[in-house]
Amino acid sequence: MKLPIEKNQRYEMFIEDIGIHGEGIGRIHGFTVFVPDALPTEKVHVLVVKVKKHFAYAKLLEILEPSKDRVQPKCPVATKCGGCQLQHLSYPAQLAFKTKKVKDHLERIGGFSDVEVGFAKGMQDPWRYRNKAQFPVGGETGEPKIGFFANHSHRIIDTETCYLQNEINDTIVSMIRAFFTEYEITLYDETIHRGLVRHILTRIGKQTGEIMVCIVINGKHLPHSEVLVERLRSISGMTSIVLNKNTAQTNIILGEQVHILWGKPYITDCIGDVVFEISPLSFYQVNPMQTQILYQTALDFADLHGNETVLDLYCGIGTISLFLARHAKHVFGVEIVPEAIADAKNNAMQNHIENATFYAGAAEELIPQLYAKEALSADVVVVDPPRKGCDTALLDTIVQIQPKKMVYVSCDSATLARDLAYLCQRGFQLERVQVVDMFPSTVHVETVVLLSQQKPDDTIEIDLDLDELDATAAETKATYEEIKAYVWDKHHLKVSSLYISQIKRKCGLEVGQNYNLSKPESAKVSAKKEAAIMDALKHFQMI
Ligand code: SAH
């Protein structure tokens, strides 16, 4: 079949929409084309670089008619670096984009029509908001490259400053850069797994001004580290300088072993009036100003009066739990990483909070077990899962617990919509939805949702608009081969048809008969592949 457009040809086109990765979407002769860096309402001149069966990618050559929302990116490497996707979009338009993304997902995946989504709560000054930086390190000995990975690749873009990071990082990085050059420290090359320094990680306490520098090495020692320590100590606020040993051939940044070069093993920071100890390995929200707003929204939705039992599932180092504990009778936190639970217990102790108890374990295993054994009860359940959302075993138990309220904090509105549909078919009612912008200049969206529990005889049914879902799927339905090709191109991962069918089924999509057969445990989709397949399904607008 001849496609209506050709690779390496130039076209003029109109951009109609913006995709979930911030790319412009339009049509050439009715054929869907993705154009990174183009914005809705723009007339553009493009070069088609890749043509697939149902869509194509094009490079933006010239903007013939710019959008009124287009702004000049602040950062000179904004279009090359993979960190920011929306710097060319004005901040009010970014907030509108994020609000609409959540509304679209709730409608298309969740089947919720006419849902009111609170306009994204943004920042006064949406720059330099991050409290954690992770700079990949590479290059030849004596010529270090320190910066960020380019879009969809591991090529390091050498960066002098990043406008999302605290300015003090510029001083830290330039000091380390000079040290590497002076002492001819070898730099990691992931293709051959050689070279010493892999990453530089920094953390800064917003309220306390305390700074941590962590050098991640592929080895045991950093030669002349005492010189580096001496220099870094001259920076005001320096509190902790550590080495992290990661000799594994992996994309995971941190290894498990931490060695203190100087100072404390952690820094402290506050959210509200609760103080937290943060070590290199702890999960801690990266935008402290907006975290306060996020948690306050969760607290407002929970509307605690002091006599409630609260479950905080996926609690990390207990940040939400401790924020809520002052307003509740008791909070029980559950988290899968044992070290995070140790931090949570310690944080409770340091803050003299005695009405919080923490358990290490998978929420979807522990909560059903506790419910079965002890008839666990709760007035309010808070969940803050990773991107893949909640496991149905957990959602089923929450339905059984019948809390009066549930607060769902989500970093992925697609899985949020899926889980909300599941809960609302089982007695919950969607009350409020509020978007909070934790990550200006990027496409990431954080949402807080309040659900209330209906009495069993008062259950409401939410109709999933399957017709609409089917129509959407039929329009842009991609084959297994196309999904595989996309996952390979974009994520460099190989996925089988079985994997894809499992994820499709999880997303409520029709799957072929063969793929409906139950498969052995070993076929469980790894989290990374799952995320990549989900990305493809979103990309093809199948979910
Ligand atoms: N609420 C915390 C952390 C949210 S991030 C905060 O605001 O800081 C999500 C957390 O879920 C991570 O700490 C992750 O380790 C944890 N997690 C992932 N899978 C889990 C599971 N199956 N059960 C419990 N916790 C899990």
Boltz pocket constraint, residues with backbone or C-beta under 6 A from the ligand:
constraints:
  - pocket:
      binder: B
      contacts: [[A, 283], [A, 284], [A, 285], [A, 313], [A, 314], [A, 315], [A, 316], [A, 317], [A, 318], [A, 319], [A, 320], [A, 334], [A, 335], [A, 336], [A, 337], [A, 340], [A, 361], [A, 362], [A, 363], [A, 364], [A, 384], [A, 385], [A, 386]]
      max_distance: 6.0
